[in-house]
Amino acid sequence: MAKKRPTVEEKKYMSQVADYGCVACEQDGLVRPAEIHHIRKHTGMGLRPSHTKILPLCASHHRTGKISVHLGKKAFEEKYGTEEQLEKKLRERLEEWRILTSIF
């Protein structure tokens, strides 16, 4: 089964999220480029959730580090919070940024 391609609006949001930088590194006081992690909740293997249920994570926190959502999810959540908590915080910050930039 082919994966659903993102719409133009979803691509714009995904780019905005990736540009934010890694949300886990941010909590550690670091700034690192991010790649997109799709939050998989109740989707099963091979099924990708919406392109708007995403987090910006560096490669280490996404898929290669011991404390990452794919290799060390329990340790990741203990240190940084759940994916849902991080997504909520990210959306709040993106909205704050949107409001600030609309003023100027």
Biopython code that builds the backbone (N, CA, C, O; Angstrom):
import numpy as np
from Bio.PDB.StructureBuilder import StructureBuilder

atoms = [
    (1, "MET", "N", (0.846, -1.182, 0.000)),
    (1, "MET", "CA", (0.000, 0.000, 0.000)),
    (1, "MET", "C", (0.891, 1.245, 0.000)),
    (1, "MET", "O", (1.802, 1.353, 0.820)),
    (2, "ALA", "N", (0.639, 2.161, -0.891)),
    (2, "ALA", "CA", (1.424, 3.394, -0.995)),
    (2, "ALA", "C", (1.106, 4.335, 0.156)),
    (2, "ALA", "O", (-0.023, 4.404, 0.642)),
    (3, "LYS", "N", (2.130, 5.052, 0.571)),
    (3, "LYS", "CA", (1.927, 6.033, 1.641)),
    (3, "LYS", "C", (1.319, 7.299, 1.059)),
    (3, "LYS", "O", (1.643, 7.709, -0.055)),
    (4, "LYS", "N", (0.443, 7.903, 1.824)),
    (4, "LYS", "CA", (-0.215, 9.131, 1.382)),
    (4, "LYS", "C", (0.799, 10.263, 1.343)),
    (4, "LYS", "O", (1.497, 10.512, 2.326)),
    (5, "ARG", "N", (0.878, 10.937, 0.224)),
    (5, "ARG", "CA", (1.790, 12.071, 0.081)),
    (5, "ARG", "C", (1.185, 13.302, 0.750)),
    (5, "ARG", "O", (-0.031, 13.490, 0.742)),
    (6, "PRO", "N", (2.057, 14.148, 1.337)),
    (6, "PRO", "CA", (1.539, 15.355, 1.993)),
    (6, "PRO", "C", (0.985, 16.363, 0.986)),
    (6, "PRO", "O", (1.484, 16.498, -0.131)),
    (7, "THR", "N", (-0.050, 17.057, 1.414)),
    (7, "THR", "CA", (-0.619, 18.134, 0.596)),
    (7, "THR", "C", (0.324, 19.337, 0.655)),
    (7, "THR", "O", (1.291, 19.330, 1.416)),
    (8, "VAL", "N", (0.049, 20.352, -0.132)),
    (8, "VAL", "CA", (0.855, 21.574, -0.131)),
    (8, "VAL", "C", (0.831, 22.213, 1.257)),
    (8, "VAL", "O", (1.863, 22.664, 1.755)),
    (9, "GLU", "N", (-0.336, 22.251, 1.874)),
    (9, "GLU", "CA", (-0.466, 22.829, 3.210)),
    (9, "GLU", "C", (0.320, 22.013, 4.242)),
    (9, "GLU", "O", (0.985, 22.574, 5.114)),
    (10, "GLU", "N", (0.235, 20.682, 4.132)),
    (10, "GLU", "CA", (0.989, 19.821, 5.050)),
    (10, "GLU", "C", (2.497, 19.986, 4.852)),
    (10, "GLU", "O", (3.249, 19.998, 5.826)),
    (11, "LYS", "N", (2.939, 20.112, 3.609)),
    (11, "LYS", "CA", (4.367, 20.332, 3.334)),
    (11, "LYS", "C", (4.847, 21.631, 3.964)),
    (11, "LYS", "O", (5.946, 21.693, 4.515)),
    (12, "LYS", "N", (4.026, 22.660, 3.884)),
    (12, "LYS", "CA", (4.379, 23.952, 4.479)),
    (12, "LYS", "C", (4.528, 23.807, 5.989)),
    (12, "LYS", "O", (5.484, 24.319, 6.571)),
    (13, "TYR", "N", (3.584, 23.110, 6.626)),
    (13, "TYR", "CA", (3.648, 22.912, 8.070)),
    (13, "TYR", "C", (4.863, 22.052, 8.434)),
    (13, "TYR", "O", (5.559, 22.356, 9.403)),
    (14, "MET", "N", (5.125, 20.994, 7.681)),
    (14, "MET", "CA", (6.267, 20.125, 7.951)),
    (14, "MET", "C", (7.580, 20.905, 7.849)),
    (14, "MET", "O", (8.496, 20.688, 8.642)),
    (15, "SER", "N", (7.666, 21.792, 6.894)),
    (15, "SER", "CA", (8.864, 22.622, 6.744)),
    (15, "SER", "C", (9.019, 23.558, 7.935)),
    (15, "SER", "O", (10.123, 23.737, 8.451)),
    (16, "GLN", "N", (7.922, 24.150, 8.368)),
    (16, "GLN", "CA", (7.935, 25.050, 9.523)),
    (16, "GLN", "C", (8.383, 24.296, 10.773)),
    (16, "GLN", "O", (9.173, 24.814, 11.562)),
    (17, "VAL", "N", (7.888, 23.091, 10.953)),
    (17, "VAL", "CA", (8.260, 22.275, 12.108)),
    (17, "VAL", "C", (9.739, 21.896, 12.048)),
    (17, "VAL", "O", (10.442, 22.003, 13.053)),
    (18, "ALA", "N", (10.211, 21.461, 10.903)),
    (18, "ALA", "CA", (11.621, 21.083, 10.762)),
    (18, "ALA", "C", (12.531, 22.281, 11.023)),
    (18, "ALA", "O", (13.584, 22.142, 11.646)),
    (19, "ASP", "N", (12.125, 23.453, 10.547)),
    (19, "ASP", "CA", (12.920, 24.670, 10.752)),
    (19, "ASP", "C", (13.024, 25.055, 12.222)),
    (19, "ASP", "O", (13.944, 25.776, 12.607)),
    (20, "TYR", "N", (12.099, 24.588, 13.044)),
    (20, "TYR", "CA", (12.108, 24.900, 14.477)),
    (20, "TYR", "C", (13.358, 24.341, 15.154)),
    (20, "TYR", "O", (13.890, 24.952, 16.081)),
    (21, "GLY", "N", (13.818, 23.199, 14.700)),
    (21, "GLY", "CA", (14.961, 22.537, 15.334)),
    (21, "GLY", "C", (14.486, 21.467, 16.301)),
    (21, "GLY", "O", (13.296, 21.379, 16.603)),
    (22, "CYS", "N", (15.399, 20.667, 16.776)),
    (22, "CYS", "CA", (15.090, 19.521, 17.629)),
    (22, "CYS", "C", (14.510, 19.969, 18.971)),
    (22, "CYS", "O", (15.138, 20.740, 19.697)),
    (23, "VAL", "N", (13.310, 19.483, 19.299)),
    (23, "VAL", "CA", (12.652, 19.866, 20.553)),
    (23, "VAL", "C", (13.336, 19.242, 21.769)),
    (23, "VAL", "O", (13.290, 19.813, 22.859)),
    (24, "ALA", "N", (13.963, 18.093, 21.601)),
    (24, "ALA", "CA", (14.679, 17.463, 22.716)),
    (24, "ALA", "C", (15.975, 18.222, 22.997)),
    (24, "ALA", "O", (16.288, 18.507, 24.153)),
    (25, "CYS", "N", (16.721, 18.547, 21.959)),
    (25, "CYS", "CA", (17.955, 19.317, 22.134)),
    (25, "CYS", "C", (17.661, 20.668, 22.774)),
    (25, "CYS", "O", (18.440, 21.154, 23.594)),
    (26, "GLU", "N", (16.541, 21.272, 22.401)),
    (26, "GLU", "CA", (16.151, 22.554, 22.966)),
    (26, "GLU", "C", (16.048, 22.455, 24.491)),
    (26, "GLU", "O", (16.477, 23.363, 25.203)),
    (27, "GLN", "N", (15.481, 21.357, 24.989)),
    (27, "GLN", "CA", (15.373, 21.168, 26.437)),
    (27, "GLN", "C", (16.745, 21.004, 27.092)),
    (27, "GLN", "O", (16.916, 21.299, 28.275)),
    (28, "ASP", "N", (17.718, 20.531, 26.312)),
    (28, "ASP", "CA", (19.087, 20.380, 26.815)),
    (28, "ASP", "C", (19.904, 21.654, 26.640)),
    (28, "ASP", "O", (21.090, 21.686, 26.970)),
    (29, "GLY", "N", (19.266, 22.714, 26.115)),
    (29, "GLY", "CA", (19.967, 23.974, 25.904)),
    (29, "GLY", "C", (20.798, 24.009, 24.634)),
    (29, "GLY", "O", (21.702, 24.834, 24.501)),
    (30, "LEU", "N", (20.495, 23.120, 23.703)),
    (30, "LEU", "CA", (21.231, 23.045, 22.438)),
    (30, "LEU", "C", (20.326, 23.418, 21.268)),
    (30, "LEU", "O", (19.100, 23.399, 21.382)),
    (31, "VAL", "N", (20.938, 23.751, 20.164)),
    (31, "VAL", "CA", (20.195, 24.023, 18.935)),
    (31, "VAL", "C", (20.766, 23.108, 17.860)),
    (31, "VAL", "O", (21.949, 23.190, 17.527)),
    (32, "ARG", "N", (19.917, 22.235, 17.318)),
    (32, "ARG", "CA", (20.347, 21.316, 16.264)),
    (32, "ARG", "C", (19.288, 21.233, 15.183)),
    (32, "ARG", "O", (18.094, 21.328, 15.468)),
    (33, "PRO", "N", (19.720, 21.057, 13.947)),
    (33, "PRO", "CA", (18.754, 20.867, 12.857)),
    (33, "PRO", "C", (17.910, 19.617, 13.107)),
    (33, "PRO", "O", (18.342, 18.679, 13.777)),
    (34, "ALA", "N", (16.720, 19.627, 12.562)),
    (34, "ALA", "CA", (15.791, 18.524, 12.824)),
    (34, "ALA", "C", (15.306, 17.870, 11.542)),
    (34, "ALA", "O", (15.300, 18.463, 10.463)),
    (35, "GLU", "N", (14.904, 16.627, 11.714)),
    (35, "GLU", "CA", (14.166, 15.906, 10.679)),
    (35, "GLU", "C", (12.790, 15.622, 11.260)),
    (35, "GLU", "O", (12.583, 15.754, 12.467)),
    (36, "ILE", "N", (11.870, 15.242, 10.426)),
    (36, "ILE", "CA", (10.487, 15.045, 10.853)),
    (36, "ILE", "C", (10.272, 13.634, 11.400)),
    (36, "ILE", "O", (10.644, 12.644, 10.771)),
    (37, "HIS", "N", (9.671, 13.569, 12.571)),
    (37, "HIS", "CA", (9.239, 12.300, 13.165)),
    (37, "HIS", "C", (7.712, 12.300, 13.187)),
    (37, "HIS", "O", (7.093, 13.196, 13.761)),
    (38, "HIS", "N", (7.113, 11.298, 12.563)),
    (38, "HIS", "CA", (5.655, 11.140, 12.585)),
    (38, "HIS", "C", (5.262, 10.412, 13.868)),
    (38, "HIS", "O", (5.778, 9.334, 14.160)),
    (39, "ILE", "N", (4.367, 10.995, 14.616)),
    (39, "ILE", "CA", (3.904, 10.382, 15.854)),
    (39, "ILE", "C", (2.953, 9.247, 15.492)),
    (39, "ILE", "O", (1.919, 9.468, 14.862)),
    (40, "ARG", "N", (3.304, 8.059, 15.888)),
    (40, "ARG", "CA", (2.502, 6.874, 15.578)),
    (40, "ARG", "C", (1.743, 6.451, 16.821)),
    (40, "ARG", "O", (2.307, 5.829, 17.721)),
    (41, "LYS", "N", (0.489, 6.782, 16.867)),
    (41, "LYS", "CA", (-0.356, 6.399, 17.981)),
    (41, "LYS", "C", (-1.577, 5.706, 17.398)),
    (41, "LYS", "O", (-2.366, 6.327, 16.685)),
    (42, "HIS", "N", (-1.735, 4.438, 17.694)),
    (42, "HIS", "CA", (-2.869, 3.646, 17.221)),
    (42, "HIS", "C", (-2.912, 3.546, 15.697)),
    (42, "HIS", "O", (-3.992, 3.525, 15.107)),
    (43, "THR", "N", (-1.728, 3.483, 15.050)),
    (43, "THR", "CA", (-1.725, 3.393, 13.595)),
    (43, "THR", "C", (-1.240, 2.048, 13.094)),
    (43, "THR", "O", (-1.534, 1.682, 11.956)),
    (44, "GLY", "N", (-0.512, 1.302, 13.901)),
    (44, "GLY", "CA", (-0.008, 0.011, 13.464)),
    (44, "GLY", "C", (1.195, 0.156, 12.548)),
    (44, "GLY", "O", (1.497, 1.245, 12.061)),
    (45, "MET", "N", (1.860, -0.935, 12.327)),
    (45, "MET", "CA", (3.051, -0.922, 11.473)),
    (45, "MET", "C", (2.655, -0.688, 10.013)),
    (45, "MET", "O", (1.649, -1.205, 9.529)),
    (46, "GLY", "N", (3.465, 0.090, 9.348)),
    (46, "GLY", "CA", (3.235, 0.352, 7.934)),
    (46, "GLY", "C", (2.188, 1.410, 7.653)),
    (46, "GLY", "O", (1.995, 1.790, 6.498)),
    (47, "LEU", "N", (1.514, 1.889, 8.674)),
    (47, "LEU", "CA", (0.510, 2.927, 8.481)),
    (47, "LEU", "C", (1.044, 4.234, 9.047)),
    (47, "LEU", "O", (1.411, 4.304, 10.220)),
    (48, "ARG", "N", (1.086, 5.244, 8.238)),
    (48, "ARG", "CA", (1.604, 6.528, 8.681)),
    (48, "ARG", "C", (0.452, 7.424, 9.100)),
    (48, "ARG", "O", (-0.549, 7.529, 8.392)),
    (49, "PRO", "N", (0.593, 8.065, 10.242)),
    (49, "PRO", "CA", (-0.453, 8.987, 10.685)),
    (49, "PRO", "C", (-0.421, 10.276, 9.866)),
    (49, "PRO", "O", (0.372, 10.420, 8.936)),
    (50, "SER", "N", (-1.261, 11.168, 10.218)),
    (50, "SER", "CA", (-1.341, 12.463, 9.552)),
    (50, "SER", "C", (0.022, 13.133, 9.490)),
    (50, "SER", "O", (0.848, 12.962, 10.387)),
    (51, "HIS", "N", (0.250, 13.885, 8.442)),
    (51, "HIS", "CA", (1.501, 14.638, 8.292)),
    (51, "HIS", "C", (1.517, 15.867, 9.194)),
    (51, "HIS", "O", (2.469, 16.646, 9.158)),
    (52, "THR", "N", (0.487, 16.046, 9.993)),
    (52, "THR", "CA", (0.487, 17.165, 10.937)),
    (52, "THR", "C", (0.722, 16.690, 12.373)),
    (52, "THR", "O", (0.877, 17.521, 13.268)),
    (53, "LYS", "N", (0.752, 15.392, 12.612)),
    (53, "LYS", "CA", (1.085, 14.834, 13.935)),
    (53, "LYS", "C", (2.571, 14.482, 13.898)),
    (53, "LYS", "O", (2.952, 13.321, 13.750)),
    (54, "ILE", "N", (3.397, 15.520, 14.036)),
    (54, "ILE", "CA", (4.831, 15.366, 13.827)),
    (54, "ILE", "C", (5.628, 16.117, 14.890)),
    (54, "ILE", "O", (5.120, 17.009, 15.569)),
    (55, "LEU", "N", (6.888, 15.725, 15.009)),
    (55, "LEU", "CA", (7.827, 16.407, 15.888)),
    (55, "LEU", "C", (9.129, 16.651, 15.149)),
    (55, "LEU", "O", (9.531, 15.839, 14.315)),
    (56, "PRO", "N", (9.798, 17.768, 15.445)),
    (56, "PRO", "CA", (11.132, 17.982, 14.890)),
    (56, "PRO", "C", (12.171, 17.391, 15.843)),
    (56, "PRO", "O", (12.288, 17.822, 16.990)),
    (57, "LEU", "N", (12.915, 16.410, 15.365)),
    (57, "LEU", "CA", (13.948, 15.768, 16.178)),
    (57, "LEU", "C", (15.230, 15.635, 15.357)),
    (57, "LEU", "O", (15.185, 15.381, 14.153)),
    (58, "CYS", "N", (16.373, 15.810, 16.024)),
    (58, "CYS", "CA", (17.644, 15.579, 15.347)),
    (58, "CYS", "C", (17.767, 14.072, 15.108)),
    (58, "CYS", "O", (16.998, 13.293, 15.671)),
    (59, "ALA", "N", (18.716, 13.662, 14.289)),
    (59, "ALA", "CA", (18.875, 12.238, 13.980)),
    (59, "ALA", "C", (19.102, 11.412, 15.243)),
    (59, "ALA", "O", (18.575, 10.306, 15.362)),
    (60, "SER", "N", (19.879, 11.938, 16.184)),
    (60, "SER", "CA", (20.172, 11.203, 17.406)),
    (60, "SER", "C", (18.925, 10.973, 18.249)),
    (60, "SER", "O", (18.704, 9.859, 18.726)),
    (61, "HIS", "N", (18.114, 11.995, 18.441)),
    (61, "HIS", "CA", (16.897, 11.846, 19.238)),
    (61, "HIS", "C", (15.774, 11.156, 18.459)),
    (61, "HIS", "O", (14.812, 10.669, 19.053)),
    (62, "HIS", "N", (15.898, 11.116, 17.153)),
    (62, "HIS", "CA", (14.868, 10.482, 16.330)),
    (62, "HIS", "C", (15.121, 8.986, 16.176)),
    (62, "HIS", "O", (14.248, 8.170, 16.468)),
    (63, "ARG", "N", (16.347, 8.622, 15.705)),
    (63, "ARG", "CA", (16.516, 7.230, 15.302)),
    (63, "ARG", "C", (17.859, 6.584, 15.588)),
    (63, "ARG", "O", (17.980, 5.367, 15.444)),
    (64, "THR", "N", (18.884, 7.346, 15.989)),
    (64, "THR", "CA", (20.199, 6.718, 16.131)),
    (64, "THR", "C", (20.748, 6.674, 17.556)),
    (64, "THR", "O", (21.637, 5.870, 17.838)),
    (65, "GLY", "N", (20.248, 7.508, 18.453)),
    (65, "GLY", "CA", (20.791, 7.565, 19.809)),
    (65, "GLY", "C", (20.147, 6.575, 20.761)),
    (65, "GLY", "O", (19.066, 6.048, 20.499)),
    (66, "LYS", "N", (20.833, 6.332, 21.877)),
    (66, "LYS", "CA", (20.270, 5.444, 22.897)),
    (66, "LYS", "C", (19.010, 6.046, 23.516)),
    (66, "LYS", "O", (18.100, 5.323, 23.922)),
    (67, "ILE", "N", (18.967, 7.372, 23.582)),
    (67, "ILE", "CA", (17.762, 8.057, 24.068)),
    (67, "ILE", "C", (17.091, 8.673, 22.836)),
    (67, "ILE", "O", (17.273, 9.851, 22.529)),
    (68, "SER", "N", (16.311, 7.841, 22.145)),
    (68, "SER", "CA", (15.629, 8.286, 20.925)),
    (68, "SER", "C", (14.245, 7.650, 20.869)),
    (68, "SER", "O", (13.982, 6.658, 21.549)),
    (69, "VAL", "N", (13.368, 8.222, 20.062)),
    (69, "VAL", "CA", (12.004, 7.691, 20.001)),
    (69, "VAL", "C", (11.942, 6.306, 19.362)),
    (69, "VAL", "O", (10.989, 5.563, 19.598)),
    (70, "HIS", "N", (12.945, 5.946, 18.556)),
    (70, "HIS", "CA", (12.905, 4.634, 17.916)),
    (70, "HIS", "C", (13.756, 3.580, 18.622)),
    (70, "HIS", "O", (13.421, 2.397, 18.569)),
    (71, "LEU", "N", (14.836, 3.973, 19.276)),
    (71, "LEU", "CA", (15.710, 2.985, 19.913)),
    (71, "LEU", "C", (15.613, 2.962, 21.438)),
    (71, "LEU", "O", (15.937, 1.954, 22.066)),
    (72, "GLY", "N", (15.178, 4.043, 22.022)),
    (72, "GLY", "CA", (15.104, 4.115, 23.476)),
    (72, "GLY", "C", (13.940, 4.968, 23.925)),
    (72, "GLY", "O", (14.112, 5.959, 24.635)),
    (73, "LYS", "N", (12.740, 4.567, 23.499)),
    (73, "LYS", "CA", (11.547, 5.390, 23.721)),
    (73, "LYS", "C", (11.263, 5.631, 25.204)),
    (73, "LYS", "O", (10.913, 6.746, 25.590)),
    (74, "LYS", "N", (11.407, 4.609, 26.031)),
    (74, "LYS", "CA", (11.119, 4.771, 27.458)),
    (74, "LYS", "C", (12.056, 5.821, 28.063)),
    (74, "LYS", "O", (11.604, 6.714, 28.779)),
    (75, "ALA", "N", (13.344, 5.717, 27.780)),
    (75, "ALA", "CA", (14.319, 6.683, 28.298)),
    (75, "ALA", "C", (14.046, 8.078, 27.725)),
    (75, "ALA", "O", (14.179, 9.080, 28.427)),
    (76, "PHE", "N", (13.666, 8.133, 26.458)),
    (76, "PHE", "CA", (13.342, 9.410, 25.814)),
    (76, "PHE", "C", (12.178, 10.083, 26.540)),
    (76, "PHE", "O", (12.254, 11.263, 26.880)),
    (77, "GLU", "N", (11.109, 9.334, 26.775)),
    (77, "GLU", "CA", (9.925, 9.905, 27.419)),
    (77, "GLU", "C", (10.193, 10.284, 28.871)),
    (77, "GLU", "O", (9.638, 11.268, 29.360)),
    (78, "GLU", "N", (11.026, 9.527, 29.565)),
    (78, "GLU", "CA", (11.371, 9.878, 30.940)),
    (78, "GLU", "C", (12.131, 11.197, 31.007)),
    (78, "GLU", "O", (11.947, 11.985, 31.935)),
    (79, "LYS", "N", (12.986, 11.429, 30.016)),
    (79, "LYS", "CA", (13.813, 12.643, 30.012)),
    (79, "LYS", "C", (13.091, 13.858, 29.427)),
    (79, "LYS", "O", (13.212, 14.962, 29.957)),
    (80, "TYR", "N", (12.344, 13.663, 28.343)),
    (80, "TYR", "CA", (11.776, 14.800, 27.604)),
    (80, "TYR", "C", (10.255, 14.911, 27.657)),
    (80, "TYR", "O", (9.708, 15.966, 27.335)),
    (81, "GLY", "N", (9.567, 13.856, 28.054)),
    (81, "GLY", "CA", (8.113, 13.847, 28.023)),
    (81, "GLY", "C", (7.620, 12.991, 26.871)),
    (81, "GLY", "O", (8.405, 12.530, 26.042)),
    (82, "THR", "N", (6.315, 12.784, 26.828)),
    (82, "THR", "CA", (5.739, 11.969, 25.759)),
    (82, "THR", "C", (5.732, 12.756, 24.452)),
    (82, "THR", "O", (5.872, 13.979, 24.439)),
    (83, "GLU", "N", (5.568, 12.032, 23.371)),
    (83, "GLU", "CA", (5.483, 12.683, 22.062)),
    (83, "GLU", "C", (4.309, 13.657, 22.024)),
    (83, "GLU", "O", (4.411, 14.737, 21.443)),
    (84, "GLU", "N", (3.202, 13.274, 22.640)),
    (84, "GLU", "CA", (2.017, 14.131, 22.646)),
    (84, "GLU", "C", (2.279, 15.412, 23.444)),
    (84, "GLU", "O", (1.851, 16.492, 23.037)),
    (85, "GLN", "N", (2.978, 15.300, 24.575)),
    (85, "GLN", "CA", (3.313, 16.487, 25.364)),
    (85, "GLN", "C", (4.240, 17.416, 24.590)),
    (85, "GLN", "O", (4.068, 18.635, 24.605)),
    (86, "LEU", "N", (5.215, 16.835, 23.919)),
    (86, "LEU", "CA", (6.150, 17.643, 23.131)),
    (86, "LEU", "C", (5.444, 18.313, 21.958)),
    (86, "LEU", "O", (5.726, 19.466, 21.633)),
    (87, "GLU", "N", (4.524, 17.583, 21.324)),
    (87, "GLU", "CA", (3.794, 18.172, 20.201)),
    (87, "GLU", "C", (2.928, 19.338, 20.665)),
    (87, "GLU", "O", (2.848, 20.361, 19.985)),
    (88, "LYS", "N", (2.288, 19.192, 21.806)),
    (88, "LYS", "CA", (1.449, 20.274, 22.342)),
    (88, "LYS", "C", (2.296, 21.519, 22.607)),
    (88, "LYS", "O", (1.908, 22.628, 22.241)),
    (89, "LYS", "N", (3.439, 21.331, 23.237)),
    (89, "LYS", "CA", (4.337, 22.445, 23.538)),
    (89, "LYS", "C", (4.835, 23.101, 22.237)),
    (89, "LYS", "O", (4.921, 24.325, 22.141)),
    (90, "LEU", "N", (5.157, 22.268, 21.247)),
    (90, "LEU", "CA", (5.619, 22.781, 19.949)),
    (90, "LEU", "C", (4.532, 23.630, 19.293)),
    (90, "LEU", "O", (4.810, 24.731, 18.820)),
    (91, "ARG", "N", (3.309, 23.132, 19.262)),
    (91, "ARG", "CA", (2.205, 23.890, 18.644)),
    (91, "ARG", "C", (1.989, 25.233, 19.341)),
    (91, "ARG", "O", (1.726, 26.242, 18.688)),
    (92, "GLU", "N", (2.103, 25.239, 20.671)),
    (92, "GLU", "CA", (1.966, 26.495, 21.411)),
    (92, "GLU", "C", (3.066, 27.483, 21.023)),
    (92, "GLU", "O", (2.798, 28.670, 20.833)),
    (93, "ARG", "N", (4.290, 27.002, 20.906)),
    (93, "ARG", "CA", (5.399, 27.881, 20.545)),
    (93, "ARG", "C", (5.295, 28.382, 19.109)),
    (93, "ARG", "O", (5.611, 29.537, 18.823)),
    (94, "LEU", "N", (4.853, 27.508, 18.209)),
    (94, "LEU", "CA", (4.674, 27.943, 16.819)),
    (94, "LEU", "C", (3.583, 29.010, 16.724)),
    (94, "LEU", "O", (3.705, 29.952, 15.941)),
    (95, "GLU", "N", (2.523, 28.867, 17.510)),
    (95, "GLU", "CA", (1.450, 29.857, 17.521)),
    (95, "GLU", "C", (1.948, 31.181, 18.095)),
    (95, "GLU", "O", (1.627, 32.248, 17.573)),
    (96, "GLU", "N", (2.732, 31.111, 19.169)),
    (96, "GLU", "CA", (3.323, 32.336, 19.738)),
    (96, "GLU", "C", (4.184, 33.040, 18.695)),
    (96, "GLU", "O", (4.129, 34.262, 18.560)),
    (97, "TRP", "N", (4.972, 32.274, 17.964)),
    (97, "TRP", "CA", (5.834, 32.831, 16.931)),
    (97, "TRP", "C", (5.006, 33.465, 15.808)),
    (97, "TRP", "O", (5.342, 34.538, 15.305)),
    (98, "ARG", "N", (3.914, 32.782, 15.423)),
    (98, "ARG", "CA", (3.040, 33.311, 14.373)),
    (98, "ARG", "C", (2.458, 34.652, 14.798)),
    (98, "ARG", "O", (2.401, 35.586, 13.999)),
    (99, "ILE", "N", (2.026, 34.752, 16.055)),
    (99, "ILE", "CA", (1.444, 35.993, 16.565)),
    (99, "ILE", "C", (2.503, 37.097, 16.597)),
    (99, "ILE", "O", (2.239, 38.222, 16.173)),
    (100, "LEU", "N", (3.689, 36.781, 17.095)),
    (100, "LEU", "CA", (4.769, 37.785, 17.148)),
    (100, "LEU", "C", (5.143, 38.303, 15.771)),
    (100, "LEU", "O", (5.310, 39.507, 15.577)),
    (101, "THR", "N", (5.274, 37.387, 14.809)),
    (101, "THR", "CA", (5.704, 37.819, 13.473)),
    (101, "THR", "C", (4.586, 38.542, 12.722)),
    (101, "THR", "O", (4.864, 39.317, 11.807)),
    (102, "SER", "N", (3.337, 38.301, 13.092)),
    (102, "SER", "CA", (2.234, 39.013, 12.413)),
    (102, "SER", "C", (2.168, 40.480, 12.831)),
    (102, "SER", "O", (1.580, 41.301, 12.127)),
    (103, "ILE", "N", (2.762, 40.807, 13.965)),
    (103, "ILE", "CA", (2.751, 42.194, 14.448)),
    (103, "ILE", "C", (3.631, 43.072, 13.568)),
    (103, "ILE", "O", (3.330, 44.243, 13.340)),
    (104, "PHE", "N", (4.717, 42.494, 13.078)),
    (104, "PHE", "CA", (5.692, 43.291, 12.319)),
    (104, "PHE", "C", (5.485, 43.228, 10.863)),
    (104, "PHE", "O", (6.231, 43.849, 10.105)),
]
sb = StructureBuilder()
sb.init_structure("model")
sb.init_model(0)
sb.init_chain("A")
sb.init_seg("    ")
for serial, (resi, resn, name, xyz) in enumerate(atoms, 1):
    if name == "N":
        sb.init_residue(resn, " ", resi, " ")
    sb.init_atom(name, np.array(xyz, "f"), 0.0, 1.0, " ", f" {name:<3s}", serial, name[0])
structure = sb.get_structure()
